[in-house]
């Protein structure tokens, strides 16, 4: 199931992306690869992979330290909530009927 990344994941992966992009630009410039679309795309893809990996390591270490978070199944919770609301509405309407029928 898809989970949203943690704040630590977002912060660390953003920092790592810019560091990796800068490092890769310098490395590819030293190798003599001219500036252009190919070098820019290569730097972006490699920096994105490094950034994603660092974010996953942050989430993995956070799960090892604090344990995994319980998964929430929204559909079951929603159906239970709707049943509860329906019961509350029927109870309140019965109460109103009984109050209005009294002299």
C-alpha positions in Angstrom: 0.0 0.0 0.0 1.2 3.5 -0.7 2.4 5.5 2.2 3.3 9.1 2.4 6.9 9.9 3.1 7.9 11.2 6.5 9.2 14.7 7.0 12.7 13.4 7.6 12.6 11.5 4.3 11.6 14.7 2.4 14.2 16.9 4.1 17.1 14.4 3.8 16.3 13.4 0.2 16.0 17.0 -0.9 19.4 17.9 0.6 21.0 14.7 -0.9 19.5 15.5 -4.3 21.2 18.9 -4.6 24.5 17.5 -3.2 24.4 14.6 -5.6 23.5 16.8 -8.6 26.4 19.2 -7.8 28.8 16.3 -7.4 27.7 14.6 -10.6 27.9 17.9 -12.6 31.6 18.2 -11.5 32.4 14.6 -12.2 30.8 14.6 -15.7 32.5 17.9 -16.5 35.9 16.4 -15.6 35.1 13.4 -17.9 34.6 15.9 -20.7 30.9 15.3 -21.3 29.7 18.6 -22.8 26.8 20.6 -21.3 23.5 19.8 -22.9 20.4 17.7 -22.6 22.1 14.4 -22.3 24.3 15.5 -19.3 21.4 17.3 -17.6 19.1 14.3 -18.0 21.8 11.9 -16.7 22.5 14.1 -13.7 18.8 14.4 -12.9 18.2 10.7 -13.2 21.2 9.7 -11.1 20.6 12.4 -8.5 17.0 11.3 -8.3 18.0 7.7 -7.7 20.5 8.6 -5.0 17.9 10.9 -3.4 15.2 8.2 -3.4 17.7 5.7 -1.9 18.6 8.0 0.9 14.9 8.7 1.6 14.2 5.0 1.8 17.1 4.5 4.2 15.7 7.3 6.4 12.3 5.6 6.5 13.9 2.2 7.0 15.9 3.4 10.0 12.9 5.2 11.4 10.9 2.0 11.2 13.7 0.1 12.9 13.9 2.6 15.7 10.2 3.3 16.4 8.6 0.3 14.9 6.2 0.2 11.9 3.1 2.4 12.0 -0.2 0.5 12.0 -1.9 0.6 8.7 -5.3 2.3 8.5 -8.0 0.8 6.4 -10.2 3.8 5.5 -13.0 1.9 3.9 -13.7 -0.2 7.1 -13.5 2.9 9.3 -15.7 4.9 6.9 -18.4 2.1 6.9 -18.3 1.9 10.7 -18.6 5.6 11.0 -21.6 5.7 8.6 -23.3 3.0 10.7 -22.7 4.9 13.9 -24.0 8.1 12.3 -27.1 6.3 11.1 -27.7 4.8 14.5 -27.3 8.2 16.1 -29.7 9.8 13.7 -32.3 7.1 14.2 -32.0 7.3 18.0 -32.4 11.1 17.9 -35.4 10.9 15.6 -37.0 8.4 18.0 -36.3 10.7 20.9 -37.9 13.6 19.1 -41.0 11.5 18.2 -41.4 10.4 21.8 -41.0 14.0 23.1 -43.5 15.4 20.6 -46.1 12.7 21.3 -46.2 13.6 25.0 -48.9 16.0 26.2 
